[in-house]
C-alpha cells in the first residue's frame, strides 16, 4: 500500500468514527410496568414483625387470599406510619389514632380493601384519604402509579415527606378535598376511598375509567357498608360486601350529609340481633369475627350472639425488636359498633346485656377482657377512656349485667366491642342496650 492509499484509508476510518459519534444511539426500551413493579419489590425485603402480623393475625381471620397483597403487607414497615406513642401496637390488627381526628386503618381492613380491588402492576390508582400514608404505601408496591388526596394539610405534608423518604416515587400526594378527585390525572383503573361519605361523589364516578373498580364505605356516620363498584356504560354497578366503620369524608361530602348522628341520645342498632345479613353477621355490627347468631330454645324466640375462640398453642409472647407479637396464629371473636355521645349534654350512660359462658379463659390484658370494652373519643378522635364491660371466666348460666359509666365532657363518640378479646372459650350475649341516665347540669 502506497502512502496515498494509506492516508485515504485512515480518512475513511476517521470519518466513519465521526459518523458513529454524531449519530444518536437508538433509545433503549423503557422498562415495563411489570419490571418497575419487580424493581420496587426488591427495595423492600420482608420485615419480621410485618410477617408475623400477616401470618399470625390476619390470615387466621379468613377471607384473605391474594398472595400479591399479602406479600406486600409483609414488606411495609407499618411502624413508620404510626405515632411513636403507639409503636408497640404498630403490628397489631387495630386502628390507631394519628391526629387531626383521623386513624390508620387496621391491617386486616387495608388488606381486605386492597384485595377487593384486585390491583395489577400496570394500574393507575386514586386513593381518597391519605391519612398516615400506609394504604398508599401498600398500593405503591402493587401498581404503577398512586395518586392520593388528603384534606388535612398537616397529615398530607407529613405523609408525602414519609413516602418520599421511603423512596416510593410512584406515589403522588395532593392536599385537597377528595370529593373532587384528581381530574387532570384521570381516568383511573381503580379508586379506593378510605373515609365514608353518605353516597358516592359524582366526580369520582366521572374519573373512573370504563370497566374500572372502586371500593368505598357508604352510609350514615356509624352505620356504613363496603361496596365494590364497577363502572359499566358510564354508571356504577354496586355490590354489597360487608359492614364497616370509618371516619367520615369531610369537606363537601360532609356538607351534603343528610343523616346526622345524635350524641344527646346514644343508642345501639341491632342490640337484639333481630336482623342478620346473608353472610350470617348481625345488622348494625361491624368487623364480626368467629360469631354466629342463634335462637334461644326457651320458646321466646330471643336471638343471641355466640362467640367462640380456641385456646392458644403457647402462653409466652414473641418479641421482635421490642415489639410484642403473637407467637402462634391468633384468632379474634368479636363484633363492634360505634355511636355518638355528646359529653357536653350527657354525664352518664348505662350498658345492659345478658350473657352466659363455657370454659372461658382470659389470656392477657387488664382492659381487653371478656366480655369486651367500651372506648370513648374526643372530637379529634383521641381516645380519652377505655373501660372493660365486665370480666368473666369459667362456665356459668345466663345472667343479667348492668353497668353505669361516667361520660367525660370532652367525649363525642364511643366504640363498643363485644366478644372474647384476648380470651378463649364460648360466650353467648343477648339484649344489649345503651341509654343515657344523667345529663349535665
C-alpha positions in Angstrom: 0.0 0.0 0.0 1.5 3.4 -1.0 1.4 6.4 1.2 -1.6 8.0 -0.7 -3.7 4.9 -0.3 -2.8 4.5 3.3 -3.8 8.1 4.1 -7.1 7.6 2.3 -7.8 4.5 4.4 -7.1 6.5 7.6 -9.5 9.2 6.5 -12.3 6.7 5.8 -11.8 5.2 9.3 -11.8 8.5 11.0 -14.9 9.7 9.0 -16.8 6.5 10.0 -15.9 7.1 13.6 -17.2 10.7 13.4 -20.5 9.5 11.9 -21.0 6.9 14.6 -20.3 9.6 17.3 -22.5 12.1 15.6 -25.4 9.7 15.1 -27.5 9.4 18.3 -27.8 6.0 19.8 -31.1 4.2 19.4 -33.1 4.8 22.6 -33.3 1.8 24.9 -36.7 0.5 25.6 -38.4 1.9 28.7 -39.0 -0.7 31.4 -42.4 -2.3 31.5 -44.8 -1.8 34.4 -44.0 -5.4 35.5 -40.3 -4.6 35.5 -40.9 -1.4 37.5 -43.0 -3.4 39.9 -40.3 -6.0 40.4 -37.7 -3.4 41.0 -39.8 -1.8 43.7 -40.3 -5.1 45.5 -36.6 -5.7 45.6 -36.1 -2.5 47.6 -38.4 -3.7 50.3 -37.5 -7.1 51.8 -39.8 -8.9 54.3 -39.9 -7.4 57.8 -40.2 -10.0 60.6 -42.8 -8.1 62.6 -44.9 -7.5 59.5 -44.6 -11.2 58.5 -45.8 -12.2 62.0 -48.7 -9.7 61.7 -49.9 -11.2 58.4 -49.3 -14.9 59.2 -50.5 -14.9 62.8 -53.1 -12.1 63.0 -54.5 -11.5 59.5 -54.6 -14.9 57.9 -56.3 -16.8 60.8 -59.3 -14.4 60.4 -60.0 -15.8 57.0 -61.2 -14.0 53.8 -57.8 -13.0 52.5 -56.4 -15.0 49.5 -54.5 -12.6 47.3 -50.8 -13.6 47.8 -49.5 -10.5 46.0 -51.3 -8.2 48.5 -50.3 -10.3 51.5 -46.7 -10.4 50.2 -46.6 -6.6 50.1 -48.1 -6.4 53.6 -45.2 -8.4 54.8 -42.8 -5.8 53.4 -44.2 -2.5 54.5 -42.9 -1.1 57.9 -46.2 -0.1 59.4 -44.4 1.2 62.4 -43.2 4.1 60.3 -46.8 5.2 59.8 -47.8 5.2 63.4 -47.1 7.9 66.1 -44.2 7.0 68.4 -46.6 6.7 71.4 -48.3 3.8 69.7 -45.2 1.9 68.3 -45.8 -1.1 70.5 -49.1 -1.7 68.8 -47.9 -0.9 65.3 -48.2 -4.5 64.1 -51.4 -5.5 65.9 -54.6 -5.6 63.9 -56.2 -2.4 65.2 -56.9 1.1 64.2 -54.7 3.7 65.7 -55.3 7.5 66.1 -52.8 9.6 64.0 -54.1 13.0 65.0 -56.5 15.5 63.3 -59.5 13.2 64.0 -58.0 10.6 61.7 -56.9 7.0 62.1 -54.7 4.4 60.4 -57.0 1.5 59.5 -56.5 -2.0 60.9 -54.1 -4.0 58.7 -56.9 -6.5 58.0 -59.1 -3.8 56.6 -56.2 -2.5 54.4 -55.6 -6.0 53.1 -59.3 -6.6 52.6 -59.9 -3.4 50.7 -56.8 -3.8 48.5 -57.7 -7.4 47.7 -61.2 -6.5 46.7 -59.8 -4.0 44.1 -57.5 -6.7 42.7 -54.9 -4.2 41.6 -52.5 -5.0 38.7 -48.9 -3.8 38.2 -49.9 -1.6 35.3 -52.8 0.1 37.1 -53.1 3.8 38.0 -55.0 4.1 41.3 -56.6 7.1 43.1 -56.9 7.0 46.9 -59.2 9.3 48.8 -58.0 9.9 52.3 -54.2 9.6 52.5 -54.1 9.7 56.3 -50.9 8.2 57.5 -49.9 7.1 54.0 -49.9 3.4 54.9 -52.6 2.4 52.3 -50.7 4.4 49.7 -47.5 2.6 50.6 -49.2 -0.8 50.2 -50.6 0.2 46.8 -47.2 1.6 45.7 -45.7 -1.9 45.6 -48.7 -3.3 43.7 -49.5 -0.8 41.0 -47.7 1.5 38.6 -48.9 4.9 39.8 -50.8 6.0 43.0 -52.5 9.4 43.3 -53.6 10.1 46.9 -55.5 13.1 48.3 -55.7 14.2 52.0 -57.9 17.1 53.1 -55.9 17.7 56.3 -52.9 19.8 55.3 -50.6 18.7 58.2 -51.3 15.0 57.5 -50.9 15.4 53.8 -47.5 17.0 54.1 -46.3 14.6 56.7 -47.3 11.6 54.6 -45.8 13.0 51.4 -42.5 13.5 53.3 -42.5 10.0 54.7 -43.3 8.3 51.4 -40.5 10.3 49.8 -38.1 9.2 52.5 -39.1 5.6 51.8 -38.4 6.2 48.1 -41.9 5.4 47.0 -41.5 7.6 44.0 -44.7 6.4 42.2 -46.9 7.9 44.9 -48.2 11.4 44.2 -49.8 13.3 47.2 -52.1 16.2 47.0 -53.7 18.3 49.8 -57.3 19.0 49.0 -60.9 17.8 49.1 -61.1 14.2 47.9 -64.7 14.8 46.8 -63.3 16.5 43.7 -60.9 13.8 42.9 -57.8 14.4 40.7 -59.3 15.2 37.2 -56.1 16.0 35.4 -54.7 12.6 36.2 -57.9 10.7 35.3 -59.0 8.2 34.2 -58.1 5.8 36.9 -58.2 2.0 36.8 -59.1 1.8 40.5 -60.3 4.1 43.2 -60.1 3.3 46.9 -61.9 5.5 49.4 -60.7 5.2 53.0 -63.2 7.6 54.5 -67.0 7.4 54.5 -69.4 9.6 52.5 -73.1 9.1 52.6 -73.2 8.5 48.8 -70.6 8.2 46.0 -69.3 11.7 44.9 -70.1 12.1 41.2 -66.6 13.4 40.3 -65.2 10.0 41.4 -67.6 8.2 39.1 -66.6 10.5 36.3 -62.8 9.9 36.9 -63.1 6.1 37.0 -62.4 4.5 33.6 -65.0 2.4 31.9 -64.7 -1.1 33.5 -62.7 0.3 36.4 -63.3 -0.7 40.0 -63.9 1.3 43.2 -64.2 0.2 46.8 -65.9 2.7 49.2 -67.6 2.6 52.6 -71.0 4.3 52.3 -73.8 5.2 54.8 -74.5 7.0 58.0 -71.8 8.2 60.4 -71.8 5.0 62.4 -73.6 2.6 60.1 -71.7 2.0 56.9 -71.1 -0.8 54.5 -68.4 -1.6 52.0 -69.4 -1.6 48.4 -67.4 -2.8 45.4 -68.4 -0.8 42.4 -67.7 -1.3 38.7 -68.3 1.3 36.0 -70.5 0.0 33.2 -71.8 2.2 30.5 -70.8 5.3 32.5 -72.6 4.3 35.6 -71.6 2.4 38.8 -72.9 -1.1 39.5 -72.6 -1.6 43.3 -72.1 -4.9 45.1 -72.5 -5.0 48.9 -69.6 -6.6 50.6 -69.8 -6.2 54.4 -70.4 -3.7 57.2 -67.6 -1.2 58.1 -66.8 1.7 60.3 -64.7 4.6 59.0 -64.1 8.2 59.8 -66.4 10.5 57.7 -65.3 12.0 54.4 -65.1 15.7 55.4 -65.4 18.7 53.1 -68.2 18.8 50.6 -69.2 15.2 51.2 -69.9 16.1 54.9 -71.8 19.3 54.0 -74.1 17.2 51.8 -74.7 14.5 54.5 -78.5 14.2 55.3 -78.5 11.9 58.4 -76.5 13.3 61.3 -75.8 11.3 64.5 -77.5 12.4 67.7 -75.0 12.5 70.5 -77.6 13.6 73.0 -79.4 10.3 72.7 -76.8 7.5 72.3 -78.2 4.2 71.2 -77.2 0.9 69.5 -78.5 -0.6 66.3 -79.3 -4.3 66.4 -78.7 -4.9 70.1 -81.4 -7.7 69.9 -79.8 -9.4 66.9 -83.2 -9.5 65.2 -81.8 -9.0 61.7 -79.0 -11.0 60.2 -77.3 -10.4 56.8 -76.8 -13.1 54.2 -73.3 -13.7 55.4 -74.6 -14.5 58.9 -73.4 -11.3 60.5 -75.8 -9.2 62.7 -77.1 -6.0 61.2 -75.7 -2.9 62.9 -72.4 -4.5 64.0 -69.0 -4.3 62.2 -65.9 -6.4 61.8 -67.5 -9.6 63.0 -65.1 -12.5 63.7 -66.0 -16.0 65.0 -69.5 -15.1 65.9 -72.8 -16.7 64.9 -76.4 -15.8 65.7 -78.7 -18.4 67.3 -82.3 -18.5 68.6 -82.9 -19.4 72.2 -84.5 -22.8 72.8 -86.8 -21.5 75.6 -89.6 -20.7 73.2 -89.3 -16.9 73.4 -87.6 -16.6 70.0 -84.9 -14.4 71.6 -81.7 -14.3 69.5 -78.2 -14.2 70.9 -74.7 -13.9 69.6 -72.3 -16.8 70.2 -68.6 -16.1 70.2 -66.1 -19.0 70.1 -62.3 -18.9 70.3 -59.8 -21.7 70.5 -57.2 -21.7 73.3 -53.7 -20.5 72.4 -51.0 -23.0 71.5 -48.4 -21.1 73.5 -48.5 -18.9 76.5 -45.3 -16.9 76.0 -45.1 -13.8 73.8 -42.8 -13.5 70.8 -40.8 -10.2 70.9 -39.3 -8.8 67.8 -37.1 -5.7 68.4 -39.2 -4.7 71.3 -42.5 -5.1 69.5 -44.6 -7.8 71.2 -46.1 -10.2 68.6 -48.2 -13.3 68.9 -46.1 -16.5 68.7 -48.9 -18.6 67.1 -51.9 -17.8 64.9 -54.2 -15.6 67.0 -57.9 -15.5 66.3 -60.5 -12.9 67.2 -64.0 -13.4 68.4 -65.8 -10.1 68.4 -68.3 -7.6 67.0 -68.1 -3.9 67.4 -70.3 -0.8 66.9 -69.7 2.9 67.2 -72.2 5.5 68.4 -72.3 9.2 69.0 -72.3 10.5 72.6 -72.1 14.2 73.5 -70.3 14.7 76.8 -71.5 18.2 77.0 -75.0 17.0 77.3 -74.6 13.6 79.0 -72.8 12.7 82.2 -73.6 9.0 82.5 -74.8 6.1 80.3 -76.0 2.6 81.3 -74.9 -0.5 79.4 -77.1 -3.6 79.9 -76.8 -7.1 78.4 -77.3 -10.8 79.3 -74.6 -13.4 79.0 -73.6 -17.0 79.7 -70.3 -18.7 79.2 -68.5 -22.0 78.8 -64.8 -22.7 79.6 -63.8 -19.1 79.3 -60.1 -18.4 80.0 -58.8 -14.8 79.8 -55.4 -14.6 78.2 -54.0 -11.2 79.0 -54.7 -7.5 79.5 -56.5 -5.6 82.2 -58.9 -3.9 79.8 -59.4 -6.2 76.8 -61.0 -9.0 78.6 -64.3 -10.9 78.2 -67.0 -9.6 77.6 -65.4 -6.6 75.9 -64.7 -3.0 76.3 -66.1 0.5 75.5 -63.8 3.2 74.4 -64.6 7.0 74.4 -63.1 9.5 72.0 -63.0 13.3 71.8 -63.7 15.4 68.7 -60.2 14.8 67.4 -60.7 11.0 67.8 -58.2 10.9 70.5 -59.0 8.1 72.9 -59.9 9.5 76.3 -61.2 6.4 78.1 -61.2 2.7 77.8 -63.5 0.8 80.2 -64.0 -3.0 80.4 -67.6 -4.0 80.3 -67.1 -6.7 82.8 -64.8 -9.6 83.4 -65.9 -13.2 83.2 -64.3 -16.6 83.4 -65.2 -20.3 83.6 -68.7 -21.7 82.9 -71.9 -20.0 84.0 -75.6 -19.8 83.1 -77.4 -16.7 81.8 -77.1 -13.7 84.0 -78.1 -10.0 83.5 -75.3 -7.4 83.6 -75.8 -3.7 84.1 -73.1 -1.0 84.4 -73.3 2.7 84.7 -70.4 4.6 83.1 -69.3 8.2 83.6 -69.0 10.2 80.3 -66.3 12.8 80.3 -67.3 16.3 79.0 -65.0 16.0 76.0 -66.4 12.7 74.8 -68.0 12.9 71.3 -68.2 9.2 70.3 -67.8 5.7 71.6 -67.0 2.3 70.3 -68.3 -0.8 72.0 -66.5 -4.2 71.4 -68.3 -7.4 72.5 -66.8 -10.8 72.5 -63.7 -12.7 73.7 -60.8 -10.3 73.2 -57.7 -12.0 74.5 -59.7 -14.9 75.7 -60.7 -18.5 74.7 -63.9 -20.4 75.2 -67.5 -19.8 74.4 -69.5 -16.6 75.2 -73.2 -16.0 74.5 -74.6 -12.5 74.7 -78.1 -11.1 74.1 -80.3 -8.0 74.7 -77.5 -5.4 74.5 -78.6 -1.8 75.1 -77.2 1.7 75.7 -79.1 4.5 77.3 -78.3 7.8 78.9 -79.1 8.0 82.7 -78.0 11.5 83.5 -77.3 14.8 81.8 -75.0 17.7 82.6 -76.4 20.3 85.0 
